Amino acid sequence: MSNTSNTSTRRLVLNGVLMALTIVVTMTSKVPIPGGYGYVNLGDAVVLLAALLLGRKNGAYIGGIGSALADIFLGYLMFAPLTLITKGLEGYLCGYIYEKSPSLKASVIASIVGGIVMVTGYFIGEIFMYDLGVSLAAVWPNIMQAIAGVIVALILFGLLRNRLS
């Protein structure tokens, strides 16, 4: 088997593993937001990690599709379209920023931007789904989710980036 084929196979497997991890981590770490308006989770850590390891396109696919599937499997079907767009954009922008200048500083900035995209995306989306009051009430839990996701993603990225290249 050629080196190119090994690299392609390895990348495909890593995509599949990170997609599955996004779903599993999101589903197993969920904490419902009081009032029944969604939940917080650690899935963002995997979305950001995927974007840093695999780039913007794979970060978008893994973030958007993996997170939306978790919403569907958990019974939050009404959030799936919003999640697909928001988490897809989170993964895409994080990967894009890191690809432009792959460094420790860029990984931190890219992850923070990804977290901001997530908080902003859900804030805007929930205004249309519910109202401004509900959307405002979800900002703080989403900020906490983003902070946790950024911290966990950066720790894992530091441990894994050289081992998976």
Contacts in CASP RR format, 6 or more apart in sequence:
PFRMAT RR
TARGET T0000
AUTHOR 0000-0000-0000
METHOD contacts of the structure
MODEL  1
MSNTSNTSTRRLVLNGVLMALTIVVTMTSKVPIPGGYGYVNLGDAVVLLA
ALLLGRKNGAYIGGIGSALADIFLGYLMFAPLTLITKGLEGYLCGYIYEK
SPSLKASVIASIVGGIVMVTGYFIGEIFMYDLGVSLAAVWPNIMQAIAGV
IVALILFGLLRNRLS
1 9 0 8 1.000
11 54 0 8 1.000
14 53 0 8 1.000
14 54 0 8 1.000
14 164 0 8 1.000
15 50 0 8 1.000
15 54 0 8 1.000
15 58 0 8 1.000
15 61 0 8 1.000
15 62 0 8 1.000
18 46 0 8 1.000
18 49 0 8 1.000
18 50 0 8 1.000
18 53 0 8 1.000
18 54 0 8 1.000
18 58 0 8 1.000
18 62 0 8 1.000
19 61 0 8 1.000
19 62 0 8 1.000
19 65 0 8 1.000
19 66 0 8 1.000
21 46 0 8 1.000
22 43 0 8 1.000
22 46 0 8 1.000
22 47 0 8 1.000
22 50 0 8 1.000
22 62 0 8 1.000
22 63 0 8 1.000
22 66 0 8 1.000
22 67 0 8 1.000
22 70 0 8 1.000
23 66 0 8 1.000
23 67 0 8 1.000
23 69 0 8 1.000
23 70 0 8 1.000
23 73 0 8 1.000
25 41 0 8 1.000
25 42 0 8 1.000
25 43 0 8 1.000
25 45 0 8 1.000
25 46 0 8 1.000
26 41 0 8 1.000
26 42 0 8 1.000
26 43 0 8 1.000
26 46 0 8 1.000
26 66 0 8 1.000
26 67 0 8 1.000
26 70 0 8 1.000
26 74 0 8 1.000
27 41 0 8 1.000
27 70 0 8 1.000
27 73 0 8 1.000
27 74 0 8 1.000
29 41 0 8 1.000
29 42 0 8 1.000
29 43 0 8 1.000
30 39 0 8 1.000
30 40 0 8 1.000
30 41 0 8 1.000
30 74 0 8 1.000
31 39 0 8 1.000
31 40 0 8 1.000
31 41 0 8 1.000
32 38 0 8 1.000
32 39 0 8 1.000
33 39 0 8 1.000
33 40 0 8 1.000
33 137 0 8 1.000
33 138 0 8 1.000
33 141 0 8 1.000
37 126 0 8 1.000
37 130 0 8 1.000
37 134 0 8 1.000
37 137 0 8 1.000
37 138 0 8 1.000
38 76 0 8 1.000
38 79 0 8 1.000
38 138 0 8 1.000
39 74 0 8 1.000
39 76 0 8 1.000
40 141 0 8 1.000
40 142 0 8 1.000
40 144 0 8 1.000
40 145 0 8 1.000
41 70 0 8 1.000
41 145 0 8 1.000
42 145 0 8 1.000
42 148 0 8 1.000
42 149 0 8 1.000
42 152 0 8 1.000
43 67 0 8 1.000
43 70 0 8 1.000
43 149 0 8 1.000
44 87 0 8 1.000
44 90 0 8 1.000
44 115 0 8 1.000
44 118 0 8 1.000
44 145 0 8 1.000
44 146 0 8 1.000
44 148 0 8 1.000
44 149 0 8 1.000
44 150 0 8 1.000
44 153 0 8 1.000
45 148 0 8 1.000
45 149 0 8 1.000
45 150 0 8 1.000
45 151 0 8 1.000
45 152 0 8 1.000
45 153 0 8 1.000
45 156 0 8 1.000
46 62 0 8 1.000
46 63 0 8 1.000
46 153 0 8 1.000
47 59 0 8 1.000
47 62 0 8 1.000
47 63 0 8 1.000
47 64 0 8 1.000
47 67 0 8 1.000
47 87 0 8 1.000
47 88 0 8 1.000
47 90 0 8 1.000
47 91 0 8 1.000
47 94 0 8 1.000
47 153 0 8 1.000
48 90 0 8 1.000
48 91 0 8 1.000
48 94 0 8 1.000
48 110 0 8 1.000
48 111 0 8 1.000
48 114 0 8 1.000
48 115 0 8 1.000
48 149 0 8 1.000
48 150 0 8 1.000
48 153 0 8 1.000
48 154 0 8 1.000
48 157 0 8 1.000
49 153 0 8 1.000
49 156 0 8 1.000
49 157 0 8 1.000
49 160 0 8 1.000
50 58 0 8 1.000
50 59 0 8 1.000
50 62 0 8 1.000
50 63 0 8 1.000
50 91 0 8 1.000
51 58 0 8 1.000
51 59 0 8 1.000
51 60 0 8 1.000
51 62 0 8 1.000
51 63 0 8 1.000
51 90 0 8 1.000
51 91 0 8 1.000
51 92 0 8 1.000
51 94 0 8 1.000
51 95 0 8 1.000
51 98 0 8 1.000
51 110 0 8 1.000
51 114 0 8 1.000
52 94 0 8 1.000
52 95 0 8 1.000
52 98 0 8 1.000
52 107 0 8 1.000
52 110 0 8 1.000
52 111 0 8 1.000
52 153 0 8 1.000
52 157 0 8 1.000
52 161 0 8 1.000
53 157 0 8 1.000
53 160 0 8 1.000
53 161 0 8 1.000
53 164 0 8 1.000
54 62 0 8 1.000
55 95 0 8 1.000
55 96 0 8 1.000
55 98 0 8 1.000
55 99 0 8 1.000
56 91 0 8 1.000
56 92 0 8 1.000
56 93 0 8 1.000
56 94 0 8 1.000
56 95 0 8 1.000
56 96 0 8 1.000
56 99 0 8 1.000
57 92 0 8 1.000
59 88 0 8 1.000
59 91 0 8 1.000
59 92 0 8 1.000
59 94 0 8 1.000
59 95 0 8 1.000
60 88 0 8 1.000
60 89 0 8 1.000
60 91 0 8 1.000
60 92 0 8 1.000
61 88 0 8 1.000
62 91 0 8 1.000
63 87 0 8 1.000
63 88 0 8 1.000
63 90 0 8 1.000
63 91 0 8 1.000
64 83 0 8 1.000
64 84 0 8 1.000
64 85 0 8 1.000
64 86 0 8 1.000
64 87 0 8 1.000
64 88 0 8 1.000
64 91 0 8 1.000
65 84 0 8 1.000
66 87 0 8 1.000
67 83 0 8 1.000
67 84 0 8 1.000
67 87 0 8 1.000
67 88 0 8 1.000
68 80 0 8 1.000
68 81 0 8 1.000
68 83 0 8 1.000
68 84 0 8 1.000
68 87 0 8 1.000
69 80 0 8 1.000
70 83 0 8 1.000
71 77 0 8 1.000
71 79 0 8 1.000
71 80 0 8 1.000
71 83 0 8 1.000
72 80 0 8 1.000
78 129 0 8 1.000
79 129 0 8 1.000
82 121 0 8 1.000
82 122 0 8 1.000
82 125 0 8 1.000
82 126 0 8 1.000
82 129 0 8 1.000
85 121 0 8 1.000
86 117 0 8 1.000
86 118 0 8 1.000
86 121 0 8 1.000
86 122 0 8 1.000
86 125 0 8 1.000
87 118 0 8 1.000
89 117 0 8 1.000
89 121 0 8 1.000
90 114 0 8 1.000
90 115 0 8 1.000
90 117 0 8 1.000
90 118 0 8 1.000
91 114 0 8 1.000
91 117 0 8 1.000
93 110 0 8 1.000
93 113 0 8 1.000
93 114 0 8 1.000
93 117 0 8 1.000
94 110 0 8 1.000
94 111 0 8 1.000
94 113 0 8 1.000
94 114 0 8 1.000
94 115 0 8 1.000
94 117 0 8 1.000
95 110 0 8 1.000
96 110 0 8 1.000
97 106 0 8 1.000
97 109 0 8 1.000
97 110 0 8 1.000
97 113 0 8 1.000
98 106 0 8 1.000
98 107 0 8 1.000
98 110 0 8 1.000
100 106 0 8 1.000
107 154 0 8 1.000
107 157 0 8 1.000
108 150 0 8 1.000
108 154 0 8 1.000
111 149 0 8 1.000
111 150 0 8 1.000
111 153 0 8 1.000
111 154 0 8 1.000
112 150 0 8 1.000
114 146 0 8 1.000
114 150 0 8 1.000
115 146 0 8 1.000
115 149 0 8 1.000
115 150 0 8 1.000
116 146 0 8 1.000
118 142 0 8 1.000
118 145 0 8 1.000
118 146 0 8 1.000
119 139 0 8 1.000
119 142 0 8 1.000
119 143 0 8 1.000
119 146 0 8 1.000
122 135 0 8 1.000
122 138 0 8 1.000
122 142 0 8 1.000
123 135 0 8 1.000
123 136 0 8 1.000
123 138 0 8 1.000
123 139 0 8 1.000
123 142 0 8 1.000
124 135 0 8 1.000
125 135 0 8 1.000
126 134 0 8 1.000
126 135 0 8 1.000
126 138 0 8 1.000
127 135 0 8 1.000
END
